[in-house]
Amino acid sequence: MNIFSDIIGSADQPGFREDLHRLDHAHAVDHLRLSRSDLARRRFRGLTDAGREVAIALPRSQQLFDGAILELKASAALVVRVETEDWLRFVARDAATALRLGYFAGNLHWRVRFEGDVLLIAVETERRVYLDRLEPMIQSGEIRPLRTAEVAVR
């Protein structure tokens, strides 16, 4: 098992981009896929796409991110990739309901963000958990779930 205790750089940095491109064409770039919540961790074990078991032991001064390079050799590289996040999107029928929805999400410690009048809730467990909790507000018409491509119209 390889232990990685330092982030070499970012896959977006010009100096590393060319090397990674060359290694990628040689099928020599391995990825450690992490959830967004795993990025805060500094010590854990994981399995790469190639099936390699790795251990991460970063100092407090470093934090993982999408594109973090953990290994870069002439013959191989290991790059962190963060899984795409899933977000539920809701629009409230009025400002008072939007306030209640935000308060409700905050009390449940749900991670949220805003896009104009739309409240986005990060799906960090099963989608059904969030939808079940919000079902009374959905059924009453106080909030309306939006599909990803749908835009809220007031």
N, C-alpha and C positions, 0 to 999 in steps of 0.2 A: 504494500500500500504506500502510495506517495503522500507526503505531508507537504502542504503548501502554506507558508507563513508570510507571504509577501505578494502584493499586487505589483506586477512588473510595469503595467501601463494600461492604456485603453486601445481597443481595436480600432477606434476612430482616429488615433494619432497618426499623422503622416508617416513617421518613421517606422511604425509597426504595420501599417496598412499594406505596404508592398510585400513584406515578409509573409503576412497572413494570406494574402492573395496567392502568392506562389505556393505556399503549403496547402491551401485549399484545393488548388488544381491537382496537387499530388495526393489528395484525400488524406492529408496528415493533420488536419485540424479537428480536435476532439472538443466536445462541448459539455459543460456541467450545467444542466438546466435546473433553475431554481424558481420557486414561487416568489412573489414580491415580498411576502412575509419572511422568507429565508434570508433576505438581504441584510437584515438587522443582526443576524447571528454572526458570531466570529469564530465559533468552535463547533464543528459538526463533521459528520462523515457523509459522503455522497457517492453516487454512481454516475459515471459519465455516459454519454451516448454510446461509446465504444465498449462499455461494460467494465471500465477500470474503476476500482474502488479507490477513493481519495479521501484525505482528511484535510480539513481547513482549520488553521490555527492562526488567525490574524491578530496583530496587536490592536489595542484600543484606538490607535490613531488611523486605522484603515477600515474602510467599509466596502463590501462588495457592491457591484453595480453591473448593469447590462453592458457587456463588452469588456469587462475586466479580464486582463490577460494574467493567468496564473503560471503559465509555462510557455517559454518560447525558445526552442532549440532550432538548429539548422534542419532537423528532420521531423519535428513535431511541435504542436502547440496545443494549449488548453485554454479555452475562452469561456467565460461565464455568459450564459444566456438566460434571460428572465422570461418566464412564461407570460403570454399575453393575459392581461387582466380582463375579467368579465365584469360588466357594470349593469345594474338595473337602473332604468331611467324613469322618473316620475315627474308629472306636472300637476300642481295643485290648482283647484278651481278658483281660489282667491288667496289674498295675502295672509289672512288669518289661518287658513288651512295649511299654507306653506310653512308658517311659523310652527304650528302644531306638529307637522311632519318632521321638520328639522329638530325640534325638541325631542320627539319620539326617537328618531334615529340616534341622536346624541346620548340619550339615556341608555340605549342599548349598545353604546360604544361602537356603532357601525362607522366605518370609514366612508366619508362622503366627499363629493366635490360638486361644484355648481357650474352650469353652462347656461347663463341667462336665467330664465325662469324654471329651468329643469334641474332637479336634484338627482344626482347620480349616487348610487350606493354600490360600493365594491362588494362583489360576491366572494366571500372568503370561506364559505361553507356551502352546503347545498342551497340552490336557488329557492327551493320550496320553503326553507326556514324563513327567509325574508318575506316571501309572498304570503305565507300563512299569517305572519304577524301583521301584515298590512292589509289583509283581506277585508276587514270591516270598513276601512277607508276607501278601498277600491269598490266594494259593493255599493256603498252609499253614494258613490260618484264624487267624493271629495278629492280623490287623486286618481290620475289616469296613468297607467303604465304606457311607456312609449317604446316602440321598436327602435333599434339602433339608428336606422336611416331616417326615422320620422322626426320632424321638427315641430316643436310646440307652437301652436298658434293661439293667440289670445283674442 
